[in-house]
Amino acid sequence: MERDASFRQLGGYAAYLVAAFSILYAVVYLGFVRTDGGNATASATAWLLITAGSLAAAMATAALASYVGGAVGVFLGAFGVAYSLLAATHGMFSAISDIQGYAGGDLSPIDPRGFATFGLAGLWSLLAGLELRARPGLRAIYWQLAVVGGIDLILLFIATAIGSTPFVLVTGGLASVILGPVFWAMTGRLLTAER
């Protein structure tokens, strides 16, 4: 993977978009979908925000992987793009289902119970955080946030798989309102500040 500063800067802007889409998703989901489960428009909008955030994450994960470099960077890049594209496909599948009136179960054949959207994204974040731990010049809070955010996303996948609404709300709220947006904003800053 080429260590290209302009590519990483573009990925930094994409990371800012991931943070913004995450917060917008939380507003739509908590403000409109949770309060009115039959609101297909709000549900479709929430899924479209997941799709947009996942597409931005494909670029952001590849850019952060470029920053890491080496064999680990290649692995993180491939893993990040793969989970992001699966999550984007899940989001689009669910948005189209809502728009066409097929909502009811949220069991995507592409991403059952958010395996990529939450589980693989969490594993990627955990691995990226552990790799970033060894990077000189990075504040410890950055890699710690990636690790905690990764664990939270993995727990969110488990909560979704077992159908625990309170556990989903706690882990999902942390992921979409605090841990995810802060990590991605810090990633955006890291990648756009690089010369």
PEQUIPE-V419354 format. One record per helix or strand of 3 or more residues. SS is the DSSP state (~ for helix, > for strand). FROM is the first residue (numbers start at 0). TO is the last residue. Records with the same first field share a line. If there is no record, write none. Layout:
SS = FROM-TO ; FROM-TO
This chain:
~ = 4-32 ; 39-67 ; 69-98 ; 111-131 ; 139-161 ; 164-192
